[in-house]
Amino acid sequence: MSRKANVIKVIIAQMPVGHNKEATVAHTLGEVRKAAKANPTAKLAILPESFNCPYGPEHFRKYSESVPNGPTCKALSNLAKELKIYIIGGSIMELDDNKVYNTSTIWGPSGEFIGRHRKIHLFAVDIRKENLGGCTFSEFTELTAGKDITTFEIEGRKFGVGVCHDIRFDELAKIYRMEGTEAMIYPAAFCVCQGPMHLKMLQQARAIDNGMFVGTVCCARDPTPEYVAWGHSMIVDPWGQTIAEAGEKEEVMMVDFDFTKVDEFRKQIPIFNQRRTDLYSLVYKKN
Ligand SMILES: NC(=O)CCC(=O)C(=O)O
């Protein structure tokens, strides 16, 4: 068996999303290119949720395209090949059989399509909070939910992918843990209401529950649309410590995922093996 990497360097690209899809994709991929050239040991780049489409149900179908052969996918594949890195392409709106999915695509260093994660838990809330404004939003009118979990490996370390609201479901993260995942990545678009309340705590909870890295990669703040993104892309280590956090604006961060922390946490706090599966169980109903 080949040796597992101890440290994997990751590019976290918190990017703005405009109304001109081609221009947004060109800008985002250009910033990833700059970061990768300045940091040639980086192995993976991660983009935000809905990174080529303004986040609102009225836009989803209009911006949707086919996976893996649409124009955004081609651009992601070409960039992965050019830079010889893995890319988690945030998410885009995928059109398939007249249905629209919120889909994260994963690309390998030869430009190969490794897989897709269709957001499993569609986002719908109706929150009113003093001081925070509140948030009413539903993806259910326009989107279809996915059914499958998605993992892939870089140098012997297993990554799992969810999309934004998927992070609220501890069962999903546990299923990924049961599949051997060591880092969960959620391209995200938390808004200014729930972001400050919950984003960090959710990441810390999922990380400590499962002894794994948990990363969110979010859209940069644009104060003009109805849905105002919180920004604050963040990486939390298996011990629940925040090792990187962006502000609200466009920002590219380089983050070392030191997987020896996963090994240490799991050895020193062996809760996974202490589960009372004689008393309870969690089952992944694979399709
Ligand atoms: N884009 C999303 O799924 C947003 C999730 C969110 O804000 C939440 O509170 O959950």
PDBQT file of the ligand as one rigid body, heavy atoms in Angstrom, charges set to zero:
ROOT
HETATM    1  N1  LIG A 301     -27.031  27.498   0.702  1.00  0.00    +0.000 N 
HETATM    2  C1  LIG A 301     -27.420  26.890   1.778  1.00  0.00    +0.000 C 
HETATM    3  O1  LIG A 301     -27.665  25.693   1.805  1.00  0.00    +0.000 OA
HETATM    4  C2  LIG A 301     -27.550  27.746   3.000  1.00  0.00    +0.000 C 
HETATM    5  C3  LIG A 301     -27.632  26.939   4.268  1.00  0.00    +0.000 C 
HETATM    6  C4  LIG A 301     -27.913  27.767   5.446  1.00  0.00    +0.000 C 
HETATM    7  O2  LIG A 301     -27.757  28.984   5.430  1.00  0.00    +0.000 OA
HETATM    8  C5  LIG A 301     -28.411  27.114   6.650  1.00  0.00    +0.000 C 
HETATM    9  O3  LIG A 301     -28.773  27.836   7.586  1.00  0.00    +0.000 OA
HETATM   10  O4  LIG A 301     -28.480  25.882   6.695  1.00  0.00    +0.000 OA
ENDROOT
TORSDOF 0
